[in-house]
């Protein structure tokens, strides 16, 4: 009888241990016994964060040049005709940067200049005004009264 009493006590203790530990090994679901997932460890997920910059208003963004007095550009009458155009650029970024602008692929001869105000953009982003200036424009051979692409402006970024 001693052996059977010890066997009953040992069996009772063995099957009650999961209840004392606060974990269920089995659950009943529609008459079937299923295993309950037990979390045993959590591991970190890491990644190298890339440099990220985006022009938020890039769709249909363009600069239209308008004729102005050359004195407004700090130029003399020998630099006639003079043109200037500006547009706002909205930037989203995850680093502090400096914006630069330059004129590429000139279809119209003359002297070109660009400016970006402010040049420095801090994370998470901001707005900068990009301006293009043209003086001593060579308008000969261009059809008057038409809308033409005369150059392209290139925006560059430098981390700081």
ABEGO torsion letter per residue (X at the ends): XAAAAAAAAAAAAAAAAAAAAGBBABBBBGGBBBBBBBBABBBBBBBBBBBBBBBAAABGBBBBBBBBBAAAAGBBAAAOBBBBBBBBBBBBBABBBBBBBBBBGBABBEBBBBBBOBABBBOAEEBBBBBBBBBGBBABGBBBGBBBBABBBBBBBBBX
